[in-house]
Amino acid sequence: MTNAAKLRATSKKPGAMKIVGAYDALITRLIDPAGFDGIWATASPLPPR
């Protein structure tokens, strides 16, 4: 199943999607095993405050 298909299937489920933000690739890799429905990634070089 492609990532796009997974996103479509998740968006059709009732309730809110759990999506977390990541500001670089390392944080994305650390977040991935946590079980969120999605990860929003930004190219911003600055960490969140």
C-alpha positions in Angstrom: 0.0 0.0 0.0 1.4 3.4 -0.9 1.7 6.3 1.6 -1.0 8.1 -0.3 -3.4 5.1 0.0 -2.6 4.8 3.7 -3.4 8.5 4.2 -6.7 8.2 2.3 -7.7 5.1 4.4 -6.8 6.8 7.7 -8.7 10.0 6.7 -11.9 8.0 6.1 -11.9 6.6 9.7 -14.1 8.3 12.2 -12.4 10.6 14.7 -9.4 12.9 14.5 -6.1 12.0 12.9 -3.1 12.2 15.2 -0.4 14.1 13.3 2.8 15.4 14.8 5.3 17.9 13.4 9.0 17.3 12.8 11.6 20.0 11.9 14.2 17.6 10.5 14.8 14.1 9.3 16.3 12.9 12.5 13.3 13.9 14.5 11.1 12.3 11.9 12.9 9.0 12.4 12.5 9.2 16.2 8.8 10.0 15.9 8.0 7.3 13.4 7.9 4.3 15.8 5.6 6.3 18.2 2.5 5.3 16.2 1.1 8.6 15.0 -1.2 8.6 12.0 1.1 11.0 10.2 4.1 13.2 10.5 4.1 16.8 9.2 7.7 17.7 8.1 9.0 21.1 7.5 12.2 22.3 5.9 12.7 25.0 8.5 16.2 25.1 9.9 15.0 26.4 13.2 13.7 24.1 16.0 10.2 25.0 17.4 10.1 27.2 20.5 
